[in-house]
Amino acid sequence: MTGRVRSVAVLALLMCLAGTVTACGGSALSPEYVRAANLSTSPQATGDPATGSDPGTTGTTPDGSLPGTTTGTGSTATGASGGTSSSGQGGGHGHKGSSTHGQQGAPAVAKTVSCRGFRNQTGITDQTITIANVSDISGPVPGIFTSAQQAVRAYVAYFNATSSLCGRKLSLLPLDSRTDAGGDQAGYATACSQAFAAVGSMSAFDSGGASTAQACGLPDLRSQSVSDARNACSTCFGAQATELHVFQNAVPDFFLKHNYAATQHAAEIYVNAQASVDNAKHQQAVEEKRGMHFVYDGAFDVAEFNYAPYAQRMKEKGVRWVQFVGSSDQAVRLAQAMQAANFKPDVFLLDSTGYDPNYVRSGGSAVNGTYVSLNFTPFEEAASSPELRLYEAWLQQVAPGASPSYFGVFAWSAARLFVQQAAALGGRLTRANLVKSIRTVHRWTDHGLHAPEDVGGKKNGDCWRFLQLQGGHWKPVGGKTYLCHGSTAS
């Protein structure tokens, strides 16, 4: 059986295989980088590596902000603090979906970093600290997780425009895991020999490079892990932590509170692929333990286009609550079939894969009223999240026109956490020390960008919030506070 996090990654792959390109990681990187982005591929150090002095911040404007923007007020985000220690602060504000940290253009690293004893090693020279990103870029549909690599590139550009670490800039080594386990293994073999760490990686077949990363002691701070092998890797962690055999109680508990009558006539519809079948069965078992009652269960083939029979059967059985496990384009087809059958359940619930612009555009009136569950600040609420605005702004610098994504959020978060942990170590920075330090991170929120994640413990975050599509726009339901009710094992 698998957990909710794993299903999201695997379903993204299924979505691409089914032909939906717009949700597969964004557009290709633009070759026209602005000066700030150029720093990520041609970093220039201005300090004195011999003495370990830090030159401070160097940016495109005196205050370190992006050209044409203004910095916010309030506290700034720094690489040497931010609350990722075992104290559990996580750099955020409890369970709220907003933050006053991470102001646009604030330096990524504080000037108080101690560089005494800092030494060059694999991936670190007098000028640069090289980090690798190994993500699925090519494969059946190109670009499946391009957004994760774009997010790390964006963070590197931000860092290089505002900061340095012991006289060094970041250099990104982008690698393609090719949407297969062999490609992931090859990518991590390269990362082991050329990079200090891997950051923000995302692959649907991430088991391939797990033993390779562990064998060379490579710190692998991923967007998230989707396989048992990767989760078992002692040097591998996810900014969205994974515990692959549990399901979060917040999902059924929310609807038991707000839509109780509907939850007593529930249905589970899912794509007939092993990971999705396992996930759907596990979700249903946990939800029944929490008090829901299912009256229908149905699986459809990946290539199936006629969803009318499923809609009709649910209508005949009096279904009022529908949970869908599949891609966003498949969800659109089911919603259209339900509309054609004059069947409108009280709840039509998707996971994070449904939180996609193409779902809204292609679904029209049929998808109005859809619910999604999220564990990060919605893009519609960027005005209240300086860290989300920072990610979005620098994304446009390295990939003009690209859209922020679920995978990009956690890849950016991984890059932020890498810098924070590396800066805290300063002159004691080694691969082994970085791995030890990451293990102490238990409530990481990246300054309120997402819900608390137990990165070091590799335990699923149990905090979720909910949106509903109303008139073509996602609106919060149940407030903007995360619901945190623990998890139930399979």
FISESE-395763 format. One line per field, with one value per residue (C-alpha): y, z, x; residue number from 1; residue in one letter. Coordinates in Angstrom, 1 decimal, always signed. Last residue first. Example, Ala and Ser with C-alpha at 12.3 -4.5 7.8 and 13.67 -1.06 7.14 Angstrom:
py: c(-1.1 -4.5)
pz: c(+7.1 +7.8)
px: c(+13.7 +12.3)
tilum: c(2 1)
semar: c(s a)
! end
This chain:
py: c(+0.7 +3.4 +6.3 +9.8 +12.9 +15.4 +18.6 +20.9 +23.8 +27.2 +29.3 +28.8 +25.7 +26.3 +28.4 +29.5 +28.3 +30.3 +29.3 +30.3 +28.4 +25.7 +24.6 +24.7 +22.6 +22.6 +19.8 +19.1 +15.6 +16.0 +12.5 +11.3 +11.2 +12.0 +14.6 +16.2 +16.3 +18.8 +21.6 +23.0 +25.0 +28.4 +29.5 +30.5 +27.3 +25.2 +22.7 +21.0 +18.2 +19.1 +17.3 +14.7 +17.6 +18.3 +14.7 +14.7 +18.1 +16.8 +13.8 +15.8 +18.3 +21.9 +22.5 +26.0 +27.1 +24.5 +27.0 +28.1 +24.6 +24.0 +27.2 +26.7 +23.2 +24.3 +27.0 +24.5 +22.0 +24.6 +25.6 +21.9 +21.8 +24.6 +23.5 +20.1 +21.9 +24.2 +27.8 +28.6 +29.4 +32.5 +33.6 +30.7 +32.0 +35.4 +34.3 +31.7 +34.4 +36.2 +33.1 +31.8 +35.2 +35.6 +32.3 +33.3 +36.6 +34.8 +37.0 +38.3 +34.8 +33.7 +32.6 +30.4 +28.3 +28.0 +24.4 +21.2 +21.0 +19.2 +19.8 +20.2 +20.5 +22.9 +23.8 +20.9 +20.5 +24.3 +24.4 +21.4 +22.4 +25.7 +24.7 +21.4 +23.2 +25.6 +22.7 +21.9 +18.6 +16.9 +18.1 +15.5 +15.5 +15.5 +15.7 +16.5 +17.0 +14.7 +16.1 +13.5 +14.9 +12.0 +14.6 +16.4 +13.1 +12.4 +15.9 +15.4 +12.0 +13.5 +16.3 +13.9 +12.0 +15.3 +16.0 +12.7 +9.9 +9.1 +10.6 +10.8 +11.1 +12.0 +11.9 +8.4 +7.3 +3.9 +4.6 +7.9 +6.1 +3.5 +6.1 +8.2 +5.1 +4.0 +7.4 +7.5 +6.6 +7.7 +4.7 +4.7 +4.5 +1.8 +2.5 +1.3 +1.5 +1.4 +2.2 +2.4 +3.7 +4.7 +7.3 +7.1 +7.4 +3.7 +4.0 +6.8 +4.6 +1.7 +4.0 +5.7 +2.3 +1.0 +4.2 +4.0 +0.4 +1.0 +4.1 +2.3 -0.7 +1.2 +0.9 +4.6 +5.4 +6.1 +5.9 +6.4 +7.7 +7.6 +8.1 +10.9 +12.9 +13.1 +14.3 +17.2 +19.7 +17.6 +14.2 +16.2 +17.6 +14.4 +12.3 +14.5 +15.4 +11.8 +11.6 +8.3 +6.0 +3.5 +5.8 +8.0 +10.9 +14.3 +17.2 +18.7 +15.1 +13.3 +11.0 +10.2 +7.1 +5.8 +4.0 +6.7 +6.2 +2.4 +2.8 +4.9 +8.4 +10.7 +14.5 +17.8 +16.2 +16.8 +14.2 +14.5 +12.2 +9.7 +7.8 +4.6 +6.4 +8.3 +5.2 +3.1 +5.5 +6.2 +3.9 +4.0 +7.5 +6.2 +9.1 +11.5 +14.8 +16.4 +19.5 +19.4 +16.9 +17.6 +18.4 +17.8 +16.2 +12.6 +11.7 +13.9 +11.9 +8.6 +10.2 +10.9 +7.4 +5.9 +8.2 +7.3 +3.7 +4.1 +5.7 +9.1 +10.4 +11.1 +14.4 +16.3 +20.0 +20.9 +24.2 +26.4 +28.2 +31.1 +30.9 +33.3 +31.5 +31.2 +34.0 +36.2 +38.3 +37.7 +34.3 +33.1 +34.3 +32.7 +29.5 +29.6 +30.0 +27.1 +25.1 +26.0 +25.3 +21.8 +21.1 +22.6 +20.3 +17.4 +15.9 +18.0 +15.8 +13.3 +9.6 +10.5 +13.7 +16.1 +13.7 +15.3 +15.1 +18.4 +18.8 +21.2 +22.8 +25.0 +27.6 +29.9 +28.3 +24.9 +22.7 +19.8 +17.1 +19.0 +22.5 +23.5 +25.7 +25.7 +29.0 +30.1 +31.4 +32.6 +36.0 +37.7 +36.0 +33.9 +34.1 +37.9 +39.6 +40.3 +39.6 +39.2 +35.6 +36.0 +37.6 +34.4 +32.9 +29.6 +29.4 +26.2 +27.4 +30.6 +29.5 +29.1 +25.4 +26.1 +22.5 +22.9 +20.1 +22.8 +24.2 +27.6 +30.3 +30.9 +30.8 +31.1 +34.3 +35.4 +39.0 +40.4 +43.1 +45.3 +44.3 +44.9 +46.7 +45.4 +46.7 +45.0 +42.2 +43.1 +42.9 +46.2 +48.0 +46.5 +43.7 +41.8 +41.1 +40.3 +39.8 +39.3 +36.4 +35.8 +32.2 +33.3 +31.5 +31.8 +35.6 +37.1 +38.2 +34.9 +34.9 +32.4 +31.6 +29.3 +30.6 +34.2 +34.2 +34.2 +37.5 +39.0 +38.0 +34.7 +34.4 +30.7 +30.1 +26.9 +24.5 +25.0 +23.7 +20.5 +18.0 +19.8 +21.4 +18.2 +16.2 +13.2 +10.1 +9.5 +12.9 +12.3 +8.9 +10.6 +13.1 +10.2 +8.7 +11.9 +12.5 +8.8 +8.8 +11.7 +10.1 +6.9 +3.5 +0.0)
pz: c(+6.8 +9.3 +10.4 +10.4 +12.7 +13.0 +11.7 +9.9 +8.3 +8.8 +5.9 +6.7 +6.4 +2.6 +0.8 -2.8 -6.1 -8.9 -12.0 -10.5 -7.3 -7.2 -3.6 -1.5 +1.5 +4.1 +5.2 +8.1 +8.8 +7.5 +6.6 +8.6 +7.2 +10.6 +9.3 +7.0 +9.5 +7.5 +8.8 +6.3 +3.3 +2.4 +6.0 +6.3 +4.7 +6.8 +8.4 +11.6 +12.3 +11.1 +13.3 +10.6 +8.3 +10.6 +10.5 +6.7 +6.5 +8.9 +6.6 +3.4 +5.0 +6.3 +9.6 +8.5 +8.1 +9.7 +10.0 +6.5 +5.1 +7.0 +5.7 +2.2 +2.0 +3.6 +1.0 -1.8 -0.4 -0.1 -3.8 -4.7 -2.4 -4.2 -7.6 -7.2 -6.4 -9.3 -10.2 -13.8 -16.4 -18.5 -18.1 -16.9 -15.0 -13.9 -13.9 -11.3 -9.3 -8.9 -8.2 -5.5 -3.8 -3.9 -2.3 +0.4 +1.0 +1.6 +2.0 -1.5 -2.8 -1.7 -5.1 -5.4 -2.5 +0.5 +0.9 +2.2 -0.2 -0.4 -3.5 -3.8 -7.0 -7.0 -10.7 -12.6 -15.1 -15.6 -17.6 -17.3 -19.8 -18.2 -14.6 -15.0 -17.2 -14.3 -12.0 -8.4 -9.5 -8.9 -5.3 -4.4 -5.8 -4.1 -5.6 -2.7 -2.7 -5.6 -8.8 -11.2 -14.2 -16.3 -18.6 -15.5 -14.1 -17.5 -17.5 -14.0 -15.0 -18.1 -16.1 -13.5 -16.3 -17.4 -13.8 -13.3 -11.1 -7.6 -7.3 -4.0 -4.5 -1.8 -2.4 -3.9 -4.2 -5.6 -8.9 -9.3 -8.6 -11.2 -13.8 -13.3 -13.6 -16.7 -18.3 -17.9 -21.5 -22.2 -20.9 -21.7 -18.0 -17.3 -14.8 -11.2 -9.2 -5.5 -4.4 -1.1 +1.2 +4.8 +6.6 +10.3 +10.8 +10.3 +7.0 +5.9 +6.7 +4.6 +1.7 +1.7 +1.7 -1.2 -3.2 -2.6 -3.6 -6.7 -7.6 -7.2 -9.2 -12.1 -12.6 -12.2 -9.3 -8.3 -4.6 -3.5 -0.4 +0.9 +4.6 +3.8 +2.3 +5.5 +7.4 +5.0 +7.3 +10.2 +8.5 +5.5 +7.5 +9.4 +6.2 +4.9 +8.2 +9.1 +6.9 +5.3 +6.2 +4.4 +2.5 +5.2 +3.1 +4.0 +1.7 +1.8 +1.2 +2.6 +1.3 +3.2 +4.9 +1.8 +3.2 +1.7 -1.6 -1.6 -0.3 -3.3 -3.9 -2.3 -2.1 -3.4 -2.6 -0.1 -1.2 +0.9 -1.0 +1.2 -1.8 -1.0 +0.0 -3.2 -5.3 -3.2 -3.9 -7.5 -9.2 -6.5 -7.7 -10.5 -10.6 -10.2 -8.4 -7.3 -5.1 -4.1 -4.7 -2.7 -3.1 -6.8 -9.3 -8.4 -6.5 -8.8 -11.8 -10.2 -9.1 -12.7 -13.8 -11.1 -12.0 -15.6 -14.8 -12.7 -15.5 -16.3 -18.0 -14.8 -16.4 -14.7 -13.9 -12.2 -10.4 -9.1 -5.8 -4.9 -2.6 -0.3 +2.9 +1.6 -0.8 -0.9 -2.8 -6.5 -6.1 -3.7 -6.0 -9.0 -7.1 -5.9 -9.4 -10.7 -7.9 -8.9 -12.6 -11.7 -9.8 -12.7 -15.2 -13.5 -16.4 -19.0 -22.0 -22.4 -22.6 -21.3 -20.8 -17.8 -14.9 -12.2 -10.9 -9.4 -8.6 -6.2 -6.8 -4.2 -6.0 -6.0 -4.1 -5.0 -3.6 -5.4 -3.7 -1.1 -0.4 +3.2 +5.8 +9.0 +10.3 +8.1 +10.8 +9.3 +10.8 +7.5 +7.2 +4.1 +1.7 +1.6 +1.4 -2.1 -1.5 +2.2 +3.4 +6.7 +7.4 +6.8 +5.5 +5.5 +9.3 +11.1 +13.4 +12.0 +9.9 +10.1 +11.0 +14.7 +15.7 +18.4 +16.6 +14.4 +11.3 +12.7 +10.2 +11.1 +9.3 +5.8 +6.6 +5.9 +6.8 +9.5 +8.7 +5.7 +2.1 -0.6 -3.7 -7.2 -10.6 -10.5 -8.0 -4.5 -2.9 -1.1 -3.3 -6.5 -8.7 -5.9 -3.9 -0.2 +2.2 +1.1 +3.5 +4.8 +4.8 +5.0 +1.9 +0.3 +0.2 -0.9 -4.4 -5.8 -9.3 -10.3 -14.0 -14.1 -11.2 -11.7 -15.1 -13.3 -11.8 -15.0 -16.9 -18.6 -22.2 -23.0 -21.6 -19.7 -21.2 -20.2 -17.1 -15.0 -16.6 -16.0 -19.4 -21.2 -20.6 -22.8 -20.8 -20.2 -18.7 -16.3 -15.4 -14.5 -12.3 -10.8 -9.7 -7.9 -6.3 -5.3 -3.4 -1.2 -0.3 +1.0 -0.6 +0.0)
px: c(-2.4 -1.4 -3.6 -2.4 -2.6 -5.4 -3.9 -6.5 -4.6 -6.0 -7.3 -11.0 -13.3 -13.4 -10.8 -11.8 -10.5 -11.9 -13.9 -17.3 -16.5 -13.8 -13.5 -10.3 -9.3 -6.5 -4.2 -1.9 -0.7 +2.9 +4.1 +7.0 +10.5 +12.0 +14.4 +11.9 +9.0 +6.9 +4.8 +2.4 +3.7 +5.1 +4.9 +8.6 +9.8 +7.5 +9.9 +8.7 +11.1 +14.6 +17.2 +17.9 +18.9 +21.9 +23.2 +23.0 +24.8 +27.5 +28.2 +28.3 +30.7 +30.1 +32.0 +33.1 +29.5 +27.2 +24.3 +25.0 +24.7 +21.4 +19.9 +21.1 +19.8 +16.4 +15.9 +16.8 +14.3 +11.6 +12.1 +11.7 +8.6 +6.9 +8.1 +6.3 +3.0 +3.6 +4.4 +3.7 +6.4 +6.0 +9.6 +11.8 +14.8 +13.5 +9.9 +10.8 +12.5 +9.2 +7.1 +9.4 +9.7 +5.9 +5.5 +8.0 +6.2 +2.9 -0.2 -0.3 +0.4 -3.0 -4.3 -1.2 -2.5 -0.2 +0.8 -0.7 -3.6 -6.9 -9.1 -12.9 -14.9 -17.9 -17.6 -16.1 -19.0 -19.3 -16.1 -13.8 -11.1 -10.1 -10.5 -8.6 -6.0 -5.2 -4.2 -5.2 -6.6 -3.2 -3.3 -6.0 -9.5 -12.9 -16.4 -18.7 -22.5 -22.8 -24.4 -25.8 -27.8 -26.2 -24.5 -23.1 -21.8 -20.1 -18.6 -17.2 -15.8 -14.1 -12.7 -11.3 -9.5 -7.9 -6.9 -5.2 -6.5 -7.8 -11.3 -13.3 -17.0 -19.5 -23.3 -23.8 -27.4 -26.6 -28.3 -26.4 -23.1 -23.9 -24.8 -21.6 -19.5 -21.2 -20.8 -17.0 -16.3 -12.7 -10.6 -6.9 -5.8 -8.4 -11.2 -11.7 -14.9 -16.0 -19.6 -21.5 -18.7 -19.4 -17.3 -16.6 -12.8 -12.2 -14.1 -11.8 -8.8 -10.1 -11.0 -7.6 -5.9 -8.0 -7.4 -3.6 -3.3 -5.4 -3.4 +0.0 -1.3 -2.8 -6.6 -7.4 -9.6 -13.2 -14.1 -17.7 -19.4 -22.9 -22.4 -19.9 -22.7 -24.7 -21.6 -20.7 -18.9 -17.6 -17.3 -15.9 -13.0 -12.4 -12.1 -9.2 -7.6 -6.9 -3.9 -3.1 -0.2 +2.0 +4.4 +5.7 +7.0 +8.3 +7.6 +11.1 +12.1 +15.1 +17.8 +21.1 +19.8 +18.0 +14.9 +12.6 +14.2 +13.7 +10.1 +9.3 +7.8 +10.3 +9.7 +11.2 +14.4 +17.3 +19.8 +22.9 +25.4 +27.1 +28.6 +26.7 +23.5 +23.2 +23.8 +21.4 +18.6 +19.4 +16.9 +14.2 +13.2 +11.0 +8.4 +11.3 +11.8 +15.0 +14.9 +18.6 +21.4 +24.6 +28.3 +28.2 +30.5 +31.2 +28.0 +25.9 +27.1 +26.2 +22.9 +22.0 +22.8 +20.6 +17.7 +18.1 +18.0 +14.9 +13.0 +11.4 +14.5 +16.5 +17.7 +20.5 +20.9 +24.2 +23.5 +26.3 +25.9 +28.2 +31.1 +32.9 +31.9 +28.3 +27.2 +24.2 +21.7 +22.0 +23.6 +20.8 +18.0 +19.5 +20.1 +16.4 +15.2 +17.3 +15.8 +12.3 +13.1 +14.3 +11.0 +9.0 +10.6 +8.9 +7.0 +8.8 +8.9 +6.1 +7.1 +10.5 +12.5 +12.7 +12.3 +14.5 +18.0 +19.0 +22.7 +24.3 +27.7 +29.2 +31.4 +34.4 +37.2 +35.8 +33.1 +31.5 +33.6 +35.7 +37.0 +37.4 +35.8 +37.7 +36.4 +33.5 +31.2 +28.0 +27.0 +26.4 +23.0 +22.3 +19.3 +19.5 +16.1 +14.9 +11.2 +10.6 +11.1 +9.2 +5.8 +4.0 +0.8 -1.1 -1.4 -0.5 +2.2 +3.7 +6.6 +10.4 +10.0 +9.6 +10.2 +12.8 +14.6 +16.1 +14.5 +13.6 +14.6 +18.2 +21.5 +20.2 +18.2 +14.7 +13.9 +11.7 +9.2 +8.8 +8.7 +11.3 +10.3 +10.4 +11.6 +14.9 +14.8 +15.7 +19.2 +18.9 +21.5 +20.1 +21.2 +22.7 +25.8 +25.5 +28.2 +31.8 +32.2 +35.7 +36.9 +40.6 +41.7 +38.3 +38.6 +35.4 +34.1 +33.0 +31.6 +28.9 +28.5 +25.5 +23.4 +24.8 +23.1 +19.8 +20.4 +21.6 +18.4 +18.3 +17.2 +17.5 +13.9 +13.5 +11.0 +7.4 +5.7 +6.0 +3.6 +0.3 +0.1 +1.0 -2.2 -1.8 -2.6 +1.1 +1.3 -1.6 -0.1 +3.1 +1.3 -0.5 +2.7 +3.8 +0.4 +0.0 +3.3 +2.3 -1.0 +0.6 +1.1 +0.0)
tilum: c(490 489 488 487 486 485 484 483 482 481 480 479 478 477 476 475 474 473 472 471 470 469 468 467 466 465 464 463 462 461 460 459 458 457 456 455 454 453 452 451 450 449 448 447 446 445 444 443 442 441 440 439 438 437 436 435 434 433 432 431 430 429 428 427 426 425 424 423 422 421 420 419 418 417 416 415 414 413 412 411 410 409 408 407 406 405 404 403 402 401 400 399 398 397 396 395 394 393 392 391 390 389 388 387 386 385 384 383 382 381 380 379 378 377 376 375 374 373 372 371 370 369 368 367 366 365 364 363 362 361 360 359 358 357 356 355 354 353 352 351 350 349 348 347 346 345 344 343 342 341 340 339 338 337 336 335 334 333 332 331 330 329 328 327 326 325 324 323 322 321 320 319 318 317 316 315 314 313 312 311 310 309 308 307 306 305 304 303 302 301 300 299 298 297 296 295 294 293 292 291 290 289 288 287 286 285 284 283 282 281 280 279 278 277 276 275 274 273 272 271 270 269 268 267 266 265 264 263 262 261 260 259 258 257 256 255 254 253 252 251 250 249 248 247 246 245 244 243 242 241 240 239 238 237 236 235 234 233 232 231 230 229 228 227 226 225 224 223 222 221 220 219 218 217 216 215 214 213 212 211 210 209 208 207 206 205 204 203 202 201 200 199 198 197 196 195 194 193 192 191 190 189 188 187 186 185 184 183 182 181 180 179 178 177 176 175 174 173 172 171 170 169 168 167 166 165 164 163 162 161 160 159 158 157 156 155 154 153 152 151 150 149 148 147 146 145 144 143 142 141 140 139 138 137 136 135 134 133 132 131 130 129 128 127 126 125 124 123 122 121 120 119 118 117 116 115 114 113 112 111 110 109 108 107 106 105 104 103 102 101 100 99 98 97 96 95 94 93 92 91 90 89 88 87 86 85 84 83 82 81 80 79 78 77 76 75 74 73 72 71 70 69 68 67 66 65 64 63 62 61 60 59 58 57 56 55 54 53 52 51 50 49 48 47 46 45 44 43 42 41 40 39 38 37 36 35 34 33 32 31 30 29 28 27 26 25 24 23 22 21 20 19 18 17 16 15 14 13 12 11 10 9 8 7 6 5 4 3 2 1)
semar: c(s a t s g h c l y t k g g v p k w h g g q l q l f r w c d g n k k g g v d e p a h l g h d t w r h v t r i s k v l n a r t l r g g l a a a q q v f l r a a s w a f v g f y s p s a g p a v q q l w a e y l r l e p s s a a e e f p t f n l s v y t g n v a s g g s r v y n p d y g t s d l l f v d p k f n a a q m a q a l r v a q d s s g v f q v w r v g k e k m r q a y p a y n f e a v d f a g d y v f h m g r k e e v a q q h k a n d v s a q a n v y i e a a h q t a a y n h k l f f d p v a n q f v h l e t a q a g f c t s c a n r a d s v s q s r l d p l g c a q a t s a g g s d f a s m s g v a a f a q s c a t a y g a q d g g a d t r s d l p l l s l k r g c l s s t a n f y a v y a r v a q q a s t f i g p v p g s i d s v n a i t i t q d t i g t q n r f g r c s v t k a v a p a g q q g h t s s g k h g h g g g q g s s s t g g s a g t a t s g t g t t t g p l s g d p t t g t t g p d s g t a p d g t a q p s t s l n a a r v y e p s l a s g g c a t v t g a l c m l l a l v a v s r v r g t m)
! end
